[in-house]
Each structure stands twice: as C-alpha cells, then as structure tokens.
Amino acid sequence: MSNKKLLYFASDYKIGLSSLLTDQLISLHASGVDVVAVAGEKEQEKGLAKVIADNGIRLVRIEGLDEHSNFSKLVKILQSIIIQQKISIIHVQNNWQLGLVAMIKSKLCLKHKLEIAYTIHGFRHNSTVKSRIAQVIIGTALFMFADHVICMTDYLRKKFRLLSYKIEMIPLGINDEYFISEYIPPITDGLHLIFPAQFREGKNQDLIIRSFAKFIYESKDMKSTLTLPGNGDLMERMKQLAKDLGIAQRVFFPGFISKKDVKRLYLESNAAIVASNSETFGQSIVEPYVLGRCVISTPVGIAPEIINDEENGFIFKNEGDLVNIFKRISANPSILGTIGKNNYGRRNTFTWLNVSGKYNKSLNLK
C-alpha cells in the first residue's frame, strides 16, 4: 500500500477556493487519501472553507497565493508546509502553482523526493494563436517539471500528445446533489432549452438565439422556450438580439444564479445546449447528462466521448445543424425521454467516488 501524502491546491487564479476543487478534495479525503489542502484567502462561494473543515480536512490559507505575486515568499511558506507535513506528492491546478512547487522541488531534490501532478484546466483555447503559444509554454513546463499530467478528455490528450507517457486520463466528477435518487422524465410539450454560461466570446449564445428564432418561424412553434443563465459583457447584446428577432418573450435571461438554481432549471428543461467553440471538459455537458436530459453540443470537451446522435443527445457544428436538430426533436418529442433514460443510466461514470478511484490508482495514492 502506498503511503504518499498529498498536498492539494484547492484554489485558482482570481477565483480563490473553488467549488469544483472542493468537491474533488472532499472525495479524495473520503476515499482514504492522506491529504492537506492549501488555498488563497478568497472563496468562490461563501462557506466552502467550513465545508472542508466539517469533513475533517486540514486547510491552510495562504494570503496572496492566487494573486501571482511575492513568488519567493510563497515558495518559503509552501516549502515549510511540505517539510512539516512530510508531503510526497503535490497536485497543482495552474502554471503559477507549478512554478512555485517546481522551485521547491529543485531546492529539495537531494533531501526530499517530490512528485508533481498537474491538471490541465485550460490553455486559452478560445483563441487559435494564443492557444498554440500556450500549448508550447505549458507543454514545455510539464515536460520539465510534472510527473503526472491529468487530462480530463481525449481532446486534451491529443493536444498534449507529446506528453503521453505522463498523461493520466481522469474525468471531472459532478457534485453529489446532481445524482437524484429517481429519474425525472422531461416534459415533451415543446422544446425547453437551456445553456448556462458566461456571456463572452466563444460561448456563442448568439448562434443559439438565431437558430431558435429560425426554428420558431419555420415550424410555427408556439410553445418552446430558451433559458440562458449567466452574466458577462455580452449579455445585453444577446438580449437585444432576441428583441430584434422578435422572440424576446420566448428567451429568458435569469442572470447569475446558484448551482442549486441551475440544477432546478435543468430539470425544468428537456434539452441542454452547449455552443462553445472549445471546452477542456464541459461541466455544462455532463451536469444535464447525469440528470437525465438530452444534451445538444458542439464537438467540444467530453461531448464526442459520451454523445451519440439520438442515443445520448446530438452533436452540431453550425446554425443549420442546430435548427435541423430542433426540428427533429419537435417532430418526435418522445425521443427526449429515451435519451434522458440512457443518460441517467450511465451517470455513475461521473460520481466523485468513481473519479477518485481512478485518481488514486493512477497516482498510486492507495
């Protein structure tokens, strides 16, 4: 049995203590991993630190950890924690954290053996030029310093194929609250679509709105709705587009909402849309999937790995594809129930329990 002790970075740049990383941290601890967490002083959602404490996990808050400054000071603090806690493996989430622990690893190389695991969460993948530059920089850093490179999807594995000998394929898990005890069938009286996302370049809410308007006018549909939760710089522009296309009464913009409300809206909808140019994983793909909803997605993130047309949802590439999918579902609404049952039946792939099992095996933690 391995006796590795894990230092887990539970926060990220500008976010602070992350909801997603908190979920993974708790699942690792529950699976028996000996783990200590570090995080900056901020929280993505109020109460995350208390949840971690309530689960009996040691969390060390480090001022400025997520601000990308005071490098030398942070190295000293982290090095002290690593030595005192007898850490043998460190899981980092971004390049700044990798730089900190790489410096510590080089300083302690003769005294204290350390392994570094790095999860690839993003690399400016909505910009072709920036993405290529980021891939080179990140790939070089991982080649030099990382022992384990965690890829959540085959898309990421292919992007960093030169590191294949270090890559561990481990998806993200979904919060336990999404694993409802009984399947709730979707309504079939019209299309009721949802896409929770920030309103920014690359998310393409405008494509969804235009496709939805075209579907309404060509099919004479009187029942369907579109809900677009989230906030961001482009939200007002999207509201104006819905007005310009004459469908403002059918498109709803609830703004930024809690995870609990997102789940409720998924269950009130019968199909989720993901129109992004790119996703490293795609929680907005997997969340409705585990709830038993049809997923209509561009071929991004994990979508190509879990979606087969009319079995788990639909893949589309452009506005014309999306309009045709709306028409196909509208002509045969019973397919929503069939797809929903298929997805609900396969949801356990994304429980944190299963994900932690893969993580522990790949990193030889237990």
C-alpha positions, 0 to 999 in steps of 0.5 A: 500500500502506498503511503504518499501524502498529498498536498492539494491546491484547492484554489485558482487564479482570481477565483480563490477556493473553488467549488469544483476543487472542493468537491474533488478534495472532499472525495479524495479525503473520503476515499482514504487519501492522506491529504492537506489542502492549501488555498488563497484567502478568497472563496468562490462561494461563501462557506466552502472553507467550513465545508472542508473543515466539517469533513475533517480536512486540514486547510491552510490559507495562504494570503496572496497565493492566487494573486501571482505575486511575492513568488519567493515568499510563497515558495518559503511558506509552501516549502515549510508546509511540505517539510512539516507535513512530510508531503510526497506528492503535490497536485497543482491546478495552474502554471503559477502553482507549478512554478512555485512547487517546481522551485521547491522541488529543485531546492529539495531534490537531494533531501526530499523526493517530490512528485508533481501532478498537474491538471490541465484546466485550460490553455486559452483555447478560445483563441487559435494563436494564443492557444498554440503559444500556450500549448508550447509554454505549458507543454514545455513546463510539464515536460520539465517539471510534472510527473503526472499530467491529468487530462480530463478528455481525449481532446486534451490528450491529443493536444498534449500528445507529446506528453503521453507517457505522463498523461493520466486520463481522469474525468471531472466528477459532478457534485453529489446533489446532481445524482437524484435518487429517481429519474425525472422524465422531461416534459415533451410539450415543446422544446425547453432549452437551456445553456448556462454560461458566461456571456463572452466570446466563444460561448456563442449564445448568439448562434443559439438565439438565431437558430431558435428564432429560425426554428420558431418561424419555420415550424410555427412553434408556439410553445418552446422556450430558451433559458440562458443563465449567466452574466458577462459583457455580452449579455445585453447584446444577446438580449437585444438580439432576441428583441430584434428577432422578435422572440424576446418573450420566448428567451429568458435571461435569469442572470447569475444564479446558484448551482442549486438554481441551475440544477432546478432549471435543468430539470425544468428543461428537456434539452441542454445546449452547449455552443462553445467553440472549445471546452477542456471538459464541459461541466455544462455537458455532463451536469444535464447528462447525469440528470437525465436530459438530452444534451445538444453540443458542439464537438467540444470537451467530453461531448464526442466521448459520451454523445451519440446522435439520438442515443445520448443527445446530438452533436452540431457544428453550425446554425443549420445543424442546430435548427435541423436538430430542433426540428427533429426533436419537435417532430418526435418529442418522445425521443427526449425521454429515451435519451434522458433514460440512457443518460441517467443510466450511465451517470455513475461514470461521473460520481466523485467516488468513481473519479477518485478511484481512478485518481488514486490508482493512477497516482498510486495514492492507495 
